Amino acid sequence: MRIGAVILAAGRGARFGGDKVRARLSGKAVWRWSFDAFKSHPKIDKLVVVCPADLLDRYREEIGQQAIVVEGGSSRQESSWIGVQQLSDCDLTLVHDAARPLVTSDLIDRVIEETLQTGAAGPAVSVVDTLRTRSGELVDRSNLVAMQTPQGARTADLLRAHAESKELVTDDLALLQSIGIKPAIIEGEPQNFKITTEDDLAKARGIIGFRETRTGLGYDVHRFSSDPTRPLVVGGVLFSGTGLEGHSDADALLHAVVDSILGAASLGDIGVHFPNTDPQWKDRASIEFVKYATELIYEAGWKVVNIDATVIAERPKVMPQAAEIRSQIAHAVGCPFESVSVKATTNEKLGSIGRTEGLAAFAVATLTEA
């Protein structure tokens, strides 16, 4: 007896406002929770992950040889069909929505056992709210349940249902019913809810009781330019005096901030994203780099909660304009003014910095799950 499972991760989460299954949930992406639950289950012999076409390479890189990764279709039903076809050598198949990250080993076990006995099964939970129609009429909820996944069936029946059914349905048991197969409904688990909105994600984080936080360190140094007309920009603010030498505006403070943000999210460094060999970054304002780095980490499921930066220089005197610098950084990273700290010190006339040959900066960024 071979049992396979399909993890459906190809949806785009229109109501969530982004790819919900790639959102961060207590240390890993939402989809990874479901994947790990099925991958570690002793009764699952083969695993398929169905993902969006534009993320196919990324999922394959992340999963490696642990599972088959295939491109999804234009609907949940089509994605399920694509996934099930990969399991034609299995006797039973379970189909699970990646947006239900808190599925337990016990629930997977119970779905498998019921499917072995009846041929098709899926979990459901009772409806607890009072229900009304839009016109205000009460609806009897005593026989109503809310369906969950995983839903299991004989693989041959699922393949036939997909091939023969002309109906567009929202789950796999409905597909089986369309060809005359009556599934069994077992008791589901309240925590096996589907993440549809930001509130659902917050609820899942509350259940797990952990929210990952990371810290990144950035450092940069630039020499002062020999061009007396070059503007001096530190922290996105214009100072008097000769500017710093570099491909962009050479704002060492903001470059350190960028590296700290990217480093905390393990997304490379400023040289990877803004190479000095690329003419498009020539003389560009470094505040644009900060904004771009912030967008990158947000797409990866992170947000900035704190920036602490220090300028090391004999000149210019930064602290009189520290509030303006803090405001620039806070706006660029999307956090409160009070969450950005800017400090300054000299190098006590020691070394190249002490000889006013250049300016250096350190920055520490703290990120948490967005």
C-alpha positions in Angstrom: 0.0 0.0 0.0 1.5 3.3 -1.2 0.1 6.6 0.0 0.9 9.9 -1.7 0.1 13.5 -0.8 -0.4 16.7 -2.8 0.4 20.1 -1.2 -1.5 22.8 -3.1 0.6 26.0 -2.9 -0.3 27.6 -6.3 -2.9 30.1 -5.1 -2.1 33.8 -5.1 -4.1 34.8 -2.0 -6.1 37.7 -3.5 -7.9 38.3 -0.1 -4.7 38.1 1.8 -3.1 40.8 -0.5 -0.1 38.6 -1.5 1.3 35.1 -1.7 0.0 33.9 1.7 1.7 30.6 1.7 5.1 32.3 1.5 4.3 34.6 4.4 6.5 34.0 7.5 5.0 32.0 10.3 7.1 31.5 13.4 10.4 30.8 11.8 9.4 29.5 8.3 7.1 30.0 5.4 3.4 29.0 5.8 3.7 26.3 3.1 6.7 24.8 4.8 4.6 23.9 7.9 2.2 21.7 5.8 5.1 20.3 3.8 7.0 19.3 7.0 4.0 17.7 8.5 3.4 15.4 5.5 7.1 14.8 4.8 7.7 13.6 8.4 4.6 11.4 8.5 5.6 7.7 8.5 2.7 6.6 6.2 3.3 9.1 3.4 5.5 7.5 0.7 5.5 10.2 -1.9 4.9 14.0 -1.8 4.1 16.5 -4.5 4.1 20.3 -4.2 2.1 22.3 -6.7 3.3 25.9 -6.9 3.0 29.0 -9.2 4.8 28.9 -12.5 7.0 31.9 -11.7 8.2 30.4 -8.4 8.8 26.9 -9.8 12.6 27.2 -9.7 12.6 28.7 -6.2 10.4 25.9 -4.7 12.6 23.3 -6.4 15.7 24.9 -4.9 14.1 25.0 -1.4 12.7 21.5 -1.6 15.5 19.7 -3.5 15.0 16.0 -3.8 12.5 15.7 -0.9 9.5 15.9 -3.1 8.2 16.4 -6.7 7.5 20.1 -7.5 5.2 20.9 -10.4 3.7 24.0 -11.9 0.1 24.7 -10.9 -2.9 25.5 -13.0 -5.4 28.4 -13.3 -7.7 27.1 -10.5 -7.5 24.9 -7.4 -9.2 22.1 -9.3 -6.7 22.2 -12.1 -3.8 22.3 -9.7 -5.1 19.3 -7.8 -5.5 17.4 -11.1 -1.9 18.2 -12.0 -0.7 17.0 -8.6 -2.7 13.8 -8.5 -1.4 12.8 -11.9 2.1 12.6 -10.3 0.8 10.0 -7.9 -0.6 7.4 -10.3 1.7 4.8 -8.7 0.1 5.3 -5.3 -3.0 3.5 -4.0 -4.3 6.4 -1.9 -3.8 10.2 -2.3 -4.4 13.0 0.2 -4.8 16.5 -1.1 -4.0 19.4 1.3 -4.1 23.2 1.1 -0.7 24.7 1.9 -2.7 27.6 3.5 -3.6 25.2 6.4 -0.3 25.2 8.2 -1.4 23.7 11.5 -2.4 20.3 10.2 -1.4 17.6 12.7 0.0 14.1 12.3 -3.0 12.8 14.1 -5.4 14.3 11.6 -3.4 13.0 8.7 -3.6 9.5 10.4 -7.3 9.7 10.8 -8.0 10.8 7.2 -5.8 7.9 6.0 -7.6 5.3 8.2 -11.1 6.5 7.2 -10.1 6.5 3.5 -8.8 3.0 3.8 -12.1 1.9 5.2 -14.6 3.9 3.0 -12.6 4.9 -0.1 -12.8 8.7 0.4 -12.8 10.9 3.5 -12.2 14.4 4.7 -12.3 16.4 7.9 -14.8 19.0 8.9 -15.7 21.1 12.0 -19.1 22.2 13.2 -20.4 25.6 12.4 -20.5 27.5 15.7 -21.8 30.9 14.6 -25.5 31.8 14.2 -26.2 31.9 10.4 -28.5 34.1 8.5 -29.2 34.8 4.8 -28.5 38.2 3.5 -32.2 39.0 3.9 -32.0 38.2 7.6 -33.6 34.7 7.7 -32.1 32.2 10.1 -30.4 29.1 8.8 -30.4 25.9 10.7 -26.8 25.1 11.4 -27.3 21.8 13.1 -26.4 19.8 10.0 -23.8 22.2 8.7 -20.0 21.7 8.8 -17.0 23.6 7.5 -14.8 21.4 5.3 -11.0 21.2 5.8 -8.1 19.3 4.2 -6.4 16.9 3.8 -9.0 15.1 1.8 -8.2 11.5 0.9 -9.4 9.1 -1.8 -8.3 6.1 -3.8 -5.9 7.6 -6.4 -7.7 5.8 -9.2 -11.0 7.4 -8.2 -9.5 10.8 -8.0 -7.9 10.5 -11.4 -11.3 9.3 -12.9 -13.2 12.1 -11.2 -10.8 14.7 -12.6 -11.0 13.2 -16.1 -14.8 12.8 -16.1 -16.3 15.6 -14.1 -17.6 18.6 -15.9 -18.3 20.6 -12.7 -16.1 23.3 -11.3 -15.8 22.6 -7.5 -13.9 24.0 -4.6 -12.6 20.7 -3.0 -11.8 17.2 -3.9 -14.6 15.5 -2.1 -17.1 17.5 -4.1 -15.3 16.3 -7.2 -15.7 12.7 -6.1 -19.4 13.2 -5.4 -19.9 14.5 -8.9 -19.1 11.0 -10.2 -21.2 9.2 -7.6 -18.7 8.5 -4.8 -20.0 9.3 -1.3 -17.2 10.4 1.0 -17.0 10.0 4.8 -16.8 13.1 6.9 -14.6 12.8 10.0 -14.1 15.3 12.9 -11.6 18.0 12.0 -9.5 20.2 14.2 -10.3 23.8 15.0 -6.7 24.9 14.6 -6.5 23.4 11.1 -8.0 26.6 9.8 -7.2 28.2 6.4 -5.1 31.4 6.4 -7.1 33.8 4.2 -6.4 37.2 5.9 -3.7 38.9 7.9 -5.8 38.2 11.0 -5.7 34.5 10.3 -1.9 34.7 10.1 -1.8 36.6 13.4 -4.1 33.9 15.0 -1.7 31.1 13.8 1.2 33.0 15.3 -0.7 33.2 18.5 -1.3 29.5 18.6 2.3 28.6 17.9 3.4 31.2 20.4 6.6 32.3 18.6 7.4 35.1 16.2 10.9 35.0 14.7 13.1 38.0 15.1 16.5 38.5 13.3 19.4 40.9 13.5 21.7 42.1 10.7 25.0 44.0 10.8 26.1 46.5 8.1 29.3 48.3 7.6 30.6 50.7 5.0 33.4 53.2 4.4 34.1 55.7 1.7 37.0 58.1 1.2 36.4 61.8 0.6 36.4 62.8 -3.1 39.1 64.9 -4.8 36.2 66.6 -6.6 35.3 69.7 -4.6 32.0 70.0 -6.4 30.8 66.6 -5.3 27.9 66.9 -2.7 28.4 65.4 0.8 25.4 63.2 1.7 25.1 61.3 5.0 22.0 59.5 6.0 20.1 61.0 3.1 20.8 64.5 4.3 23.0 67.1 2.5 26.0 68.5 4.5 28.5 71.2 3.7 31.9 70.1 2.5 33.4 67.8 -0.1 31.4 64.6 -0.8 32.4 61.0 -0.6 33.9 59.0 -3.5 31.7 56.2 -4.9 29.5 55.0 -7.8 26.3 56.2 -6.2 26.1 59.2 -3.9 28.4 57.2 -1.7 26.2 57.6 1.4 28.2 55.3 3.7 25.6 55.5 6.5 22.7 54.4 4.3 24.9 51.7 2.6 25.5 50.2 6.1 21.8 50.4 6.8 21.0 48.6 3.5 23.5 45.8 4.3 22.1 45.4 7.8 18.6 45.0 6.4 19.6 42.6 3.7 21.8 40.6 6.0 19.1 40.0 8.6 16.9 38.5 5.9 19.8 36.5 4.3 19.2 38.3 1.0 22.8 39.1 0.0 24.4 42.6 0.3 24.4 45.9 -1.4 26.9 44.8 -4.0 24.7 42.0 -5.1 21.6 44.2 -5.7 23.4 47.5 -6.7 26.7 46.6 -8.2 29.1 49.5 -9.0 29.5 48.1 -12.5 25.9 48.9 -13.3 25.5 52.3 -14.9 21.9 52.6 -13.7 23.1 53.2 -10.1 25.6 56.0 -11.1 25.1 58.9 -8.7 21.8 57.5 -7.5 20.5 58.6 -4.1 21.2 55.8 -1.6 17.8 56.3 0.1 16.4 54.5 -3.0 18.6 51.5 -2.1 17.1 51.5 1.4 13.5 51.6 0.0 14.3 48.8 -2.4 15.9 46.6 0.3 12.9 47.2 2.5 10.6 46.0 -0.4 12.8 42.9 -0.8 12.6 41.8 2.8 8.8 42.5 2.9 8.3 40.2 -0.1 10.3 37.6 1.9 8.0 38.0 4.9 9.9 40.4 7.0 9.6 44.0 8.3 12.0 46.4 10.0 11.3 47.1 13.6 14.5 48.9 14.6 17.6 50.5 13.1 20.6 51.5 15.2 23.4 53.3 13.2 26.7 54.9 14.1 28.8 57.3 12.0 32.5 57.3 12.6 34.1 60.5 11.2 36.0 63.6 12.1 33.8 65.6 9.8 31.0 66.5 9.2 29.4 66.9 12.6 26.4 64.7 12.1 24.4 65.0 15.4 23.0 68.5 14.7 21.1 66.9 11.8 20.5 63.5 13.4 16.7 64.0 13.7 16.5 64.7 9.9 18.5 61.5 9.2 16.4 59.4 11.5 13.3 60.7 9.8 14.7 59.9 6.3 15.5 56.3 7.4 12.3 55.8 9.3 10.2 56.8 6.3 12.3 54.6 3.9 12.0 51.5 6.0 8.4 52.0 7.2 8.9 52.1 10.9 8.3 54.9 13.6 10.8 57.7 14.0 11.4 56.5 17.6 12.6 53.1 16.2 15.5 54.6 14.4 18.7 55.6 16.3 21.6 57.6 14.8 24.8 58.2 16.7 28.2 59.7 15.8 31.7 59.4 17.1 35.2 60.4 16.0 38.2 58.1 15.5 40.2 60.2 18.0 42.6 61.3 15.1 43.7 57.6 14.7 44.1 55.9 11.3 42.7 57.0 7.9 39.4 58.1 9.5 41.2 60.1 12.1 43.2 61.8 9.3 39.9 62.8 7.7 40.6 60.7 4.6 37.1 59.2 4.8 33.9 58.3 6.7 32.7 55.0 8.0 29.4 53.8 9.4 28.0 50.7 11.2 24.3 49.8 11.3 22.3 47.1 13.1 18.8 46.2 11.8 16.2 44.2 13.7 13.5 42.5 11.6 10.5 40.5 12.6 7.9 38.5 10.6 5.7 40.8 8.6 
